[in-house]
């Protein structure tokens, strides 16, 4: 069976890369999303997606969230840590001509933590060029989309359909939150397994919290690298300049800045579900409402968001980049996902 989620993504990608360009007469504008569609696509991939994630919490009590968090924490720490160590090394091995230091940091953040969100959060802090940002985003689009379409079936086989292990693996092996939720919902519908979907959602949200630690850490690492290069090159600095901190370190992000508001909403809805389970379980209306929000509303919101993801994916972003950045990003994705699979296998055994 095929879930409607990957179908909505693929249809969106087909429309974006075939139908929409044929309607635009200006050759320079063919690769861009028409301006009149941009607000709707942005709404689908941001607000509607986040609403769908919050709706998932209606099926999760606080106890379930806490239990899943305790289970997924070692998997998240191991997979993110593996990416943070491996990708900078692989980037240096590829050579600065193919993978600049800034691009290496962007690939590290995007692959290890949460895709485009991590890339856009880190880019200003390390003064990344538009080209490096575009290449890093292209990596997220390419490997995240492939994982979203293939991993539900792969992990069902590798994990012997063990719900919790599948959810853990999907939560750490795929890049963007939208891609993880798309894969998890596809798995839920294809294999009738809501547990894997819920575990994947909590695991990905836990992984997103890594923004609060990893973005400052990568910013600091880049600043120290720049300072070391300047020292090696014997650049002329005044005594005041030498005392000043590196520009990329000024105004380090606070924890609250990188904890998305919808995460607090997710926890709030989960708390409401827990309270309802204590006092309202005898009300049929309560159970119907919870089922509608957790099943139907979340599915419709996430399906709409996935179509928006497809419409925002342009094949032109993958052209003319060269193979080395994709080799680094692809191997990094395999290291992150493979580490997650290995630790998840140990945790659930």
Beta strands, then each sheet from edge to edge (+ up, - down):
end
